[in-house]
Every structure is written in C-alpha cells, then in structure tokens.
Amino acid sequence: MSHDGLFNARFDAIVRDLADTEDGTEAPETATLVPAAPALPPSPLDEQDPVTPLAPLPPLTGVVHPGGGTPTETKRSTASRARSWIVSRTGIQTTAVTLGAPSAVWVLAEVSAAQAAGWTGFGSGVLIVGGGALGVWSLSKNLGDAVTVTGLGAATVGLQTALAVAPSAWAGFIGWALGALGAGAARVAYANGRKKPEAEVRILAAEAQRREAAVLTEQFKAQAMLHRAQLEQLKVHAALTAAAPVAVEHHGLPYMPTLRGDETGAETALMYALTPGRWADMAKERGLEGTAVIRCALTDAGIEADIRLDGRWDHSKLAAQEGPIRAMASIETATRVHIGPGPRGDVARILIRTRSASDGLSLAWEPGRPGVGVDEITGEIVDIPLRPGNHVLVAGMTGMGKSVSWRPLAMRAAGDPLWAVILLDPKRQEAGQWSGKIRTVGDQDGTNDEIRQLIYDTVREIVGEMLHRQRIAPGATWVPTTKYPELLVIIEEGRQLIEMDKDPRWSGVLAMVDDLYTLARAVGIQLLWATQYPSRTNGGITAMVDENTATTLALTVSGSTSDRVIFGETAGATGWEPSTLDGIPGRCMVKATGRTPNPVRVWFVADEVVRALPDAAPWHSAVAAPAAPPAAGDPEEGLTENQRAVLAAVRAGHAGPSDIERATGINKGSVKRSMDRLEALGLI
C-alpha cells in the first residue's frame, strides 16, 4: 500500500473508533478541520469584448479530502465524530471517579458478610489472584477503555478482602481508602491512554490541511494561467479592433481588419502580425522599409492583406521578398503565399492561404452550372471559353482526372445546337461513355489498327470540312448554323497520334492536325489536346500544339521537367508548378490570359450524367466524305496545306528545314514532318 493509502486508512480507523456512540446521534455542524476554498474575485477581463466569447471560469469545487466526500460532508461528519468522542470518553471518566470507591465499599461489605458466614482465606485468595491478573493484563494492553477501570477495581477489591480477613479495626478504613486510590489510578491510566489517539488525530488533521492547501494552490495557479491566456487574447483583439480606424497617410484608406468570428488561433496570430504597428516595427529589420499595411481581412481563401508601396517598390519586388515576409509573420512553410498586384498600382496584395474557398462546396456538375471549376484561393468561377481558335491543352498523370476535367466543356458544347463535338479516342476508354450523344471514334468494334484507321479518316474528314468552309466563309469570322456548326474536336491522348504518325499507314496525321491548329480558328473549329505524357522524352505534346494553345489545364504531373514542358522554362520562377498539386484528382492549374497560378477544383461530371444526355445524330461533314488513301499514280493527291507549301518551297530551290521555315512561315517541326511525308511519297 502507498504512503497516501496508509495515511488515509489510519485516519479513518482513528476517527471511526472515536466516533462510535450508542445512540448514533449527530451534533450540530461545527467548524471543519479544512477550510473551504475561497472564491476568486470577478476578473475585469470578463467584461471585455474579446475576439471570441471567453469561457466562464470553473468554480472551485471537488476538492479532494483524505477521508473522501465533499467539503460540506467532511465538515458535518467531523463535527459528529468529535461530539461522540467527547461524550463517550467523558462518560467513562465520570464512571471511574464516582463509582470506583463506592463499589470497593460494597465489595468489602459483601466479603465481611461472607467471612462471618464462615468463608475462609480460600475465597480471598481467588479474588486477590484473579483481580490482580485481570488488572495487569488490562494495563499491559493499554486499551484505554472501561476494561482498565474494571481490572484496577478488581485488584483493589482483592486487597480489601485480604485486609478484611485480618482481625483489625482499621481494615475497613484502609480497604475503603485503597478503593478510592484504585479509582483515581484508573482515571490517571485512562487519561494517559487517550493522549496518543488525540495526538494522532491532530497530526492527521494538520496533514489534511496541508494537502488541502496544496490542492487550492494548484487551482489558483490554473485559474491564473487561464486569466493570463484571456489577457493575451484581449491584447490581440485590441490590436485588431482599435477604437477608431487608422487613417493611412496620403491615401485616406482606413485600416479596419475584417473579422468573421471563425478565426483559428493561427489566423488570429497572423492578422495580429499584419496590423500597421506590428508591420512597421518589423519591416525595417527585414529590409521592407517603404511598405505599410492598409487593409487586412479573413476571406474564404484565407488572409488577404493590402500593402502600400512607396516609390522604391512594386508588387513584383515585394513578391521577391516572400521569404522575409514569411519570417516576419511566422507563416508556416506548408502554407501557400501569393503576392501580386493590388487594387491600385501603388498597392500589392498578399494572400496567405490558410483555407480554401472550395471547402464545403459541392463540386458536382449539373446543367446550367457556369465555368469548369472554382479557384481555391479567390472563390471565383474559372471558365475555359468555348470559342473557335481557343485551343486547349489538358495534361496530367494517370489517375488525376484528365478525361473528366474536359467534360464540363464538352457538356456545354453538346447542349448547344450551334456546336458539335467530335471525340477521337485511340485508347478506347472514354468514347464508350459518349456513344450516341456526340461523334465518337474509339467505341466501335474492331482491332486497334482498325480504330487508328477510323481516326485517320476522321481527321481527313475534318480537314476537308475546313477547306470547304474556307471557300464559302463570308468573312474573317465564322457564323455558325445548324448545317455548319462550330466544332469542338477532342483528341483524348495525343501521344497515340504521335505514334500513329510514325507508321507509314497513317503517316501525315500530325501534319493534318498541324493544319487544323494553324487555320481552324477562322472556320469555327476549336481543338482540345489531352495527354498524360507531358515530357520531351515521351513526346506527348507537339511543337504546333504548344505554340497554338491558348488555355492550359494542368493536373498533377510527375516533376519539374513536366512543369517546364507544359508552362515553359520559367514555370518554377513564376509559380506554374502543377507537380506541387499534391496528387489530388481534379485539382489543377488553369493558365489563360490574366490568370494567376492558383489551384482550381474542376467540376466533376459523373458517368451517369454523361449517359443521361439525349441521344443525338453524330456530326458528319456535309460535303467531304472520309477520304481514301491517295492513289499510287497521283502522289500529290491528299497532301495537306503545309505539305504543299513545303513541296513548293523545295521546288523553288529552298533547302533545309531552317531555309524552308523562313520561306513558308511554318514552324520547323511541321516542316520536318512535311518533308518526311514528301520523302515517303517520293516527291522530294
């Protein structure tokens, strides 16, 4: 048993022994050995208006006492035990004093009567020996109760008997006197016997008081810490909500932090660091002199702060100081920070992305929902225009949602009578979902080579439609009709077309696609090239696709090399790094005119939503049937525009890809592919 357990057991045993009484009554409540815990005075902090409501201070209750129970119960039981102890012991003492001597006289009279009747010394001997033995045993045990008095009385009676037997006139007086002395001795012996438990009770009570004081001290410490935390919170709140807005010199823009009531502790600390006074105190030592905070607000995307810039600064220079700003505001490394232009030329805006604007937002696409997704930082709807010539590149690793990400755009076109959708799917995975809803190639029965031939024929058909529209176009802008709708051509996995072009059976398919990218805008055609291989070694993106792409949607890719292939050599320096998107399907970056590299969550179009589209007759060219491969006797039949231009340049005396590029204005990659095709046909 532990020290505390021994202490509590001993305390309970002594108090229980002292509290036993015959009537079981309980005295009125008296003062307890352990004082009650005092109540703390009300704090002035409770009357303030904090950032968030302060929790009320807990009452000082539940103090642990050695004997168990609450303070009130302990006080009542202790008073009852003390009363019982006094009553029971006083009764014993009174009995010992008042009854000891008379009982000795009574026993003496009885023994004298017995002697007169012939009782001899045998009886006296029994009394002497028995009484003496009982008295010695009782004293040795030091029981401290009535047994001691009885033993001493019996021993005294034995002495009285011995004197009574002796023929002496003084025998009665001496016996009576010895009886009185025996009673007094019993009183002294009992008084000495009860000193020990009384001393133990006092020691244990003192220990209980000491422990009680220790408990109260810990509670006071806890409450002091709570008050201190509340005081710090109020200091932050006071800094954020000054009595009057702070007017910024030369601008007249008031600084008023926008509080929402759902700030986290980290966000509150960041907003405190972005108050004008704190910023000014730290800006000098961080090399940010000439900047000042003029606005700070918590938005759906995190904390937004506007920074006034003097003549030494612009937003790009401030963006280069992201490291010192992070250190100054103690921004966590994992928290994204964007520094860009503000509402005026002399103001920069800092976005600390402590939360996402898409949190709690349903991403399910439904008819009539605008755009293709939502900006995680600003909460703005992100759209990819459905517009001829606005060619789109979609790139991302397997499993990141590449095929699903272009579905919102295709759903919009499929629901517009002035648009037609053509899906070329050499991997034969996505076309089946759209079968019967749009023009699909890749869901037909047959071998992979047969599907590739269908894709080749369909590309030729689209090129033929383009040439026909060029001849009948009324002007520079195509006006769509139900007979000549605008076309959205989706190439689902462009790398397969690159592989097809290496096969002599389908050589020239990339040259035809290059013609579409170059000339299709004027005749109402928009192209979307999707690939999961955005790398130079695997060749998922051609030079013509890269040069003519107006909008890029990039999901998570494998690394910085893919970042540069998609967004150029400055991708890392400008923040266009889709490799940092954490591998979340449907999370992407959308680069278009005026967009920043904010993460975007794309609307999710489920398979059943696609299948719920009404059946529609697929688009086919009204004038150009799928063309057959050129006849052996006419090698120039079926050449593309680029191939014809390269052939004409060669015949005019130009040699080499660079010379032909300058003469025709066609990029070098397309020139080389055209030359390869012309060589295969024996034309050069």
C-alpha positions, 0 to 999 in steps of 0.5 A, a space after each residue: 500500500 502507498 504512503 497516501 493509502 496508509 495515511 488515509 486508512 489510519 485516519 479513518 480507523 482513528 476517527 471511526 473508533 472515536 466516533 462510535 456512540 450508542 445512540 448514533 446521534 449527530 451534533 450540530 455542524 461545527 467548524 471543519 478541520 479544512 477550510 473551504 476554498 475561497 472564491 476568486 474575485 470577478 476578473 475585469 477581463 470578463 467584461 471585455 469584448 474579446 475576439 471570441 466569447 471567453 469561457 466562464 471560469 470553473 468554480 472551485 469545487 471537488 476538492 479532494 479530502 483524505 477521508 473522501 466526500 465533499 467539503 460540506 460532508 467532511 465538515 458535518 461528519 467531523 463535527 459528529 465524530 468529535 461530539 461522540 468522542 467527547 461524550 463517550 470518553 467523558 462518560 467513562 471518566 465520570 464512571 471511574 471517579 464516582 463509582 470506583 470507591 463506592 463499589 470497593 465499599 460494597 465489595 468489602 461489605 459483601 466479603 465481611 458478610 461472607 467471612 462471618 458466614 464462615 468463608 475462609 482465606 480460600 475465597 480471598 485468595 481467588 479474588 486477590 489472584 484473579 483481580 490482580 491478573 485481570 488488572 495487569 493484563 488490562 494495563 499491559 494492553 493499554 486499551 484505554 477503555 472501561 476494561 482498565 477501570 474494571 481490572 484496577 477495581 478488581 485488584 483493589 477489591 482483592 486487597 480489601 478482602 485480604 485486609 478484611 480477613 485480618 482481625 483489625 479495626 482499621 481494615 475497613 478504613 484502609 480497604 475503603 481508602 485503597 478503593 478510592 486510590 484504585 479509582 483515581 489510578 484508573 482515571 490517571 491510566 485512562 487519561 494517559 491512554 487517550 493522549 496518543 489517539 488525540 495526538 494522532 488525530 491532530 497530526 492527521 488533521 494538520 496533514 489534511 490541511 496541508 494537502 488541502 492547501 496544496 490542492 487550492 494552490 494548484 487551482 489558483 495557479 490554473 485559474 491564473 494561467 487561464 486569466 493570463 491566456 484571456 489577457 493575451 487574447 484581449 491584447 490581440 483583439 485590441 490590436 485588431 479592433 482599435 477604437 477608431 480606424 487608422 487613417 493611412 497617410 496620403 491615401 485616406 484608406 482606413 485600416 479596419 481588419 475584417 473579422 468573421 468570428 471563425 478565426 483559428 488561433 493561427 489566423 488570429 496570430 497572423 492578422 495580429 502580425 499584419 496590423 500597421 504597428 506590428 508591420 512597421 516595427 518589423 519591416 525595417 529589420 527585414 529590409 521592407 522599409 517603404 511598405 505599410 499595411 492598409 487593409 487586412 481581412 479573413 476571406 474564404 481563401 484565407 488572409 488577404 492583406 493590402 500593402 502600400 508601396 512607396 516609390 522604391 517598390 512594386 508588387 513584383 519586388 515585394 513578391 521577391 521578398 516572400 521569404 522575409 515576409 514569411 519570417 516576419 509573420 511566422 507563416 508556416 512553410 506548408 502554407 501557400 503565399 501569393 503576392 501580386 498586384 493590388 487594387 491600385 498600382 501603388 498597392 500589392 496584395 498578399 494572400 496567405 492561404 490558410 483555407 480554401 474557398 472550395 471547402 464545403 462546396 459541392 463540386 458536382 456538375 449539373 446543367 446550367 452550372 457556369 465555368 469548369 471549376 472554382 479557384 481555391 484561393 479567390 472563390 471565383 468561377 474559372 471558365 475555359 471559353 468555348 470559342 473557335 481558335 481557343 485551343 486547349 491543352 489538358 495534361 496530367 498523370 494517370 489517375 488525376 482526372 484528365 478525361 473528366 476535367 474536359 467534360 464540363 466543356 464538352 457538356 456545354 458544347 453538346 447542349 448547344 445546337 450551334 456546336 458539335 463535338 467530335 471525340 477521337 479516342 485511340 485508347 478506347 476508354 472514354 468514347 464508350 461513355 459518349 456513344 450516341 450523344 456526340 461523334 465518337 471514334 474509339 467505341 466501335 468494334 474492331 482491332 486497334 489498327 482498325 480504330 487508328 484507321 477510323 481516326 485517320 479518316 476522321 481527321 481527313 474528314 475534318 480537314 476537308 470540312 475546313 477547306 470547304 468552309 474556307 471557300 464559302 466563309 463570308 468573312 474573317 469570322 465564322 457564323 455558325 448554323 445548324 448545317 455548319 456548326 462550330 466544332 469542338 474536336 477532342 483528341 483524348 491522348 495525343 501521344 497515340 497520334 504521335 505514334 500513329 504518325 510514325 507508321 507509314 499507314 497513317 503517316 501525315 496525321 500530325 501534319 493534318 492536325 498541324 493544319 487544323 491548329 494553324 487555320 481552324 480558328 477562322 472556320 469555327 473549329 476549336 481543338 482540345 489536346 489531352 495527354 498524360 505524357 507531358 515530357 520531351 522524352 515521351 513526346 506527348 505534346 507537339 511543337 504546333 500544339 504548344 505554340 497554338 494553345 491558348 488555355 492550359 489545364 494542368 493536373 498533377 504531373 510527375 516533376 519539374 521537367 513536366 512543369 517546364 514542358 507544359 508552362 515553359 522554362 520559367 514555370 518554377 520562377 513564376 509559380 506554374 508548378 502543377 507537380 506541387 498539386 499534391 496528387 489530388 484528382 481534379 485539382 489543377 492549374 488553369 493558365 489563360 490570359 490574366 490568370 494567376 497560378 492558383 489551384 482550381 477544383 474542376 467540376 466533376 461530371 459523373 458517368 451517369 450524367 454523361 449517359 443521361 444526355 439525349 441521344 443525338 445524330 453524330 456530326 458528319 461533314 456535309 460535303 467531304 466524305 472520309 477520304 481514301 488513301 491517295 492513289 499510287 499514280 497521283 502522289 500529290 493527291 491528299 497532301 495537306 496545306 503545309 505539305 504543299 507549301 513545303 513541296 513548293 518551297 523545295 521546288 523553288 530551290 529552298 533547302 533545309 528545314 531552317 531555309 524552308 521555315 523562313 520561306 513558308 512561315 511554318 514552324 520547323 517541326 511541321 516542316 520536318 514532318 512535311 518533308 518526311 511525308 514528301 520523302 515517303 511519297 517520293 516527291 522530294 
